[in-house]
Amino acid sequence: MIATLLLSLLAPCQQLDVLEDTIRAATDKTSYERGAYNAARELADMRSAEAMEVRIDLFDEKNDTYRGVYIRDWFFSGYLKASGRAEADLMAEAAASKKQSDWHRVVLLHGLERCKATVSADLMLDKAFAKASMDVRRAWASALGALFAERRLDFGGLKLKKGVSAEEEVRKRLLACGVADGLLLLPSLSDIEVKALTKLATDAKVAGDRAIAIHAMGAHASAWPQLRMVGPQVFARRDCGPRTAYLETAVENHIYSLTENLIIALAEEAKHTPNRFTTDIGAALRALTGQGFGDSPEMWDKWYAEAGEAWLSEVSANPAEAAAKLERRERDTVARFFGLAVETSNVVVIVDGSGSMSMSKLGDLTCASAAAAEAGTFLQQLPKESLFQVIVVEEKPVLGFKKLMPASKSNRAKAVKFLEGRAYRGSSALIDALEAATADPLVDTIILVSDGGSSSGKHQFRGHMLDSAKRLHQRTGVRIHSVLVTDSDIHERFMKTLAESTGGRMIRP
């Protein structure tokens, strides 16, 4: 009986050793196909501190190995399933360590933010996070804010200065980190925090940080007067993220007091060639007011001058009854890509560079050739002031130009030649390509031509890619329209969700 009991206790340890050896040995195609994928999947479901240590230890080791993204995504799934304090503490400790890659630290922090486990507060308040890269710092702030809001921080071992409460310490750290990601998730804001967000919304160097600050202000009614105050500065700049954040938070939180700001912004936008924001501001105004004046600043201005004060008084008294659905109405004159209307000022066309694009066909052309030809036609339809970029999704994103370019005849020809000249074989890194496309804060739209797969880069699992894309949209405001070139129902659901989560649409040519 004792022998049986000992064997039952030793079995999980022996199983873990086998899984670790199998995964560690997977460095090329041959060794990977000896069970590494299934071993990583099985490891993701193991709930123990020892299993967590293996995941953390092997993550960075799989950065440059064959199909390493598949294994790393299973590790990430294991992080998301963490349920015990011991598991979460190991993740927090590793996230604070400079020995881990920045990407691994971000993944660990995203795991802590989304899992259900309680974490030791002293580990999450490690001063190493304040000295980390901005990507790590943003992920840390977001995780800390979520953990605090969900009461998943254990303050038992935390040493505090006399007279300072645990809540005050957390808020102080979030306030001092220089980004708004953690403040966004707090249940309430102090006057000092509102003041800090107001400054970030206008003065932060990175457009994405300004966008997150605007989202945070919109989520708390105490910051709405300041949000109204910063509106003119937000729309005076051409960065996509902050402007999108302002429109989205106004509609999502029914902030009717921002209506006048939006009417003024629409009048300024109308001075440029009609573009995405002309339509988006008009759509936001319609959602807030229920009025159907489209994108005509004159009609909106006349209505507000005559009825605005009475309307604002009425909806402020009955906000729930005034809420309307945000609907964008496309104009007949916008550029089209495979028939899909695309309103944009600055667009990036991303084409999947994997082998499926050269093997599958659209009509008489391969998908790759059809995408290149359609890109040329689409770019020719863009407004005169528009800028564009083209990217092919390979193991790493390959850019057609060093920066956004005017849609001149010569640049359009270079773009088509670039797209036609790629090999279209091998793996593709979708999330990495989306990040590359949104690196310029002026970009407002992406057209993604793909079968919806990803086999290298930061993520491969569809759920992980969607989470990354949603975080990216929150910072950049970039709308993704997806063009699906496969008959896979699973990939169709992914491409449809990806587009709709950013305000875009999916089509299948």
Secondary structure as the mmCIF struct_conf table of DSSP 4:
data_model
#
loop_
_struct_conf.conf_type_id
_struct_conf.id
_struct_conf.beg_label_comp_id
_struct_conf.beg_label_asym_id
_struct_conf.beg_label_seq_id
_struct_conf.end_label_comp_id
_struct_conf.end_label_asym_id
_struct_conf.end_label_seq_id
HELX_RH_AL_P HELX_RH_AL_P1 ILE A 2 ALA A 25
BEND BEND1 ASP A 28 ASP A 28
HELX_RH_AL_P HELX_RH_AL_P2 LYS A 29 TYR A 32
TURN_TY1_P TURN_TY1_P1 GLU A 33 GLY A 35
HELX_RH_AL_P HELX_RH_AL_P3 ALA A 36 ALA A 44
TURN_TY1_P TURN_TY1_P2 ASP A 45 ASP A 45
BEND BEND2 SER A 48 SER A 48
HELX_RH_AL_P HELX_RH_AL_P4 ALA A 49 PHE A 59
HELX_RH_3T_P HELX_RH_3T_P1 ASP A 60 LYS A 62
BEND BEND3 ASN A 63 THR A 65
TURN_TY1_P TURN_TY1_P3 TYR A 66 ARG A 67
HELX_RH_AL_P HELX_RH_AL_P5 GLY A 68 LEU A 80
TURN_TY1_P TURN_TY1_P4 LYS A 81 LYS A 81
BEND BEND4 GLY A 84 GLY A 84
HELX_RH_AL_P HELX_RH_AL_P6 ARG A 85 ALA A 95
TURN_TY1_P TURN_TY1_P5 ALA A 96 ALA A 96
TURN_TY1_P TURN_TY1_P6 LYS A 98 LYS A 99
BEND BEND5 GLN A 100 GLN A 100
HELX_RH_AL_P HELX_RH_AL_P7 ASP A 102 ARG A 114
BEND BEND6 CYS A 115 CYS A 115
STRN STRN1 VAL A 119 SER A 120
HELX_RH_AL_P HELX_RH_AL_P8 ALA A 121 MET A 124
TURN_TY1_P TURN_TY1_P7 LEU A 125 LEU A 125
HELX_RH_3T_P HELX_RH_3T_P2 LYS A 127 LYS A 131
BEND BEND7 ALA A 132 ALA A 132
HELX_RH_AL_P HELX_RH_AL_P9 MET A 134 ALA A 149
TURN_TY1_P TURN_TY1_P8 GLU A 150 ARG A 151
STRN STRN2 LEU A 153 ASP A 154
TURN_TY1_P TURN_TY1_P9 GLY A 156 GLY A 157
TURN_TY1_P TURN_TY1_P10 LYS A 162 GLY A 163
HELX_RH_AL_P HELX_RH_AL_P10 ALA A 166 ALA A 176
TURN_TY1_P TURN_TY1_P11 CYS A 177 CYS A 177
BEND BEND8 GLY A 178 GLY A 178
BEND BEND9 ALA A 180 ALA A 180
TURN_TY1_P TURN_TY1_P12 ASP A 181 GLY A 182
HELX_RH_3T_P HELX_RH_3T_P3 LEU A 183 LEU A 185
BEND BEND10 PRO A 187 PRO A 187
HELX_RH_AL_P HELX_RH_AL_P11 ASP A 191 ASP A 203
BEND BEND11 LYS A 205 VAL A 206
HELX_RH_AL_P HELX_RH_AL_P12 ALA A 207 GLY A 218
TURN_TY1_P TURN_TY1_P13 ALA A 219 ALA A 219
HELX_RH_3T_P HELX_RH_3T_P4 ALA A 221 ALA A 223
HELX_RH_AL_P HELX_RH_AL_P13 TRP A 224 ALA A 236
BEND BEND12 ARG A 237 ARG A 237
HELX_RH_AL_P HELX_RH_AL_P14 CYS A 240 GLU A 252
TURN_TY1_P TURN_TY1_P14 ASN A 253 HIS A 254
HELX_RH_3T_P HELX_RH_3T_P5 TYR A 256 LEU A 258
HELX_RH_AL_P HELX_RH_AL_P15 THR A 259 GLU A 269
TURN_TY1_P TURN_TY1_P15 ALA A 270 LYS A 271
BEND BEND13 HIS A 272 THR A 273
HELX_LH_PP_P HELX_LH_PP_P1 PRO A 274 PRO A 274
HELX_RH_AL_P HELX_RH_AL_P16 ARG A 276 THR A 289
TURN_TY1_P TURN_TY1_P16 GLY A 294 ASP A 295
HELX_RH_AL_P HELX_RH_AL_P17 PRO A 297 ALA A 317
BEND BEND14 ASN A 318 ASN A 318
HELX_RH_AL_P HELX_RH_AL_P18 PRO A 319 ALA A 322
TURN_TY1_P TURN_TY1_P17 ASP A 332 THR A 333
BEND BEND15 VAL A 334 VAL A 334
STRN STRN3 ALA A 335 PHE A 337
TURN_TY1_P TURN_TY1_P18 PHE A 338 GLY A 339
STRN STRN4 LEU A 340 VAL A 342
BEND BEND16 SER A 345 SER A 345
STRN STRN5 ASN A 346 ASP A 352
BEND BEND17 SER A 354 SER A 354
TURN_TY1_P TURN_TY1_P19 GLY A 355 GLY A 355
HELX_RH_AL_P HELX_RH_AL_P19 SER A 356 MET A 359
BEND BEND18 SER A 360 SER A 360
STRN STRN6 LYS A 361 LEU A 362
TURN_TY1_P TURN_TY1_P20 GLY A 363 ASP A 364
STRN STRN7 LEU A 365 THR A 366
HELX_RH_AL_P HELX_RH_AL_P20 CYS A 367 GLN A 381
BEND BEND19 LEU A 382 LEU A 382
TURN_TY1_P TURN_TY1_P21 LYS A 384 GLU A 385
STRN STRN8 LEU A 387 VAL A 393
BEND BEND20 GLU A 394 LYS A 396
STRN STRN9 PRO A 397 LEU A 399
BEND BEND21 GLY A 400 LYS A 403
STRN STRN10 MET A 405 PRO A 406
HELX_RH_AL_P HELX_RH_AL_P21 LYS A 409 GLY A 421
BEND BEND22 ARG A 422 ARG A 422
BEND BEND23 GLY A 426 GLY A 426
HELX_RH_AL_P HELX_RH_AL_P22 LEU A 430 ALA A 437
TURN_TY1_P TURN_TY1_P22 THR A 438 THR A 438
BEND BEND24 ALA A 439 ASP A 440
TURN_TY1_P TURN_TY1_P23 PRO A 441 LEU A 442
STRN STRN11 THR A 445 SER A 450
BEND BEND25 GLY A 452 GLY A 452
BEND BEND26 SER A 456 LYS A 458
BEND BEND27 PHE A 461 PHE A 461
HELX_RH_AL_P HELX_RH_AL_P23 ARG A 462 THR A 476
STRN STRN12 ARG A 479 LEU A 484
BEND BEND28 THR A 486 THR A 486
HELX_RH_AL_P HELX_RH_AL_P24 ASP A 489 GLU A 500
TURN_TY1_P TURN_TY1_P24 SER A 501 GLY A 503
STRN STRN13 MET A 506 ILE A 507
#
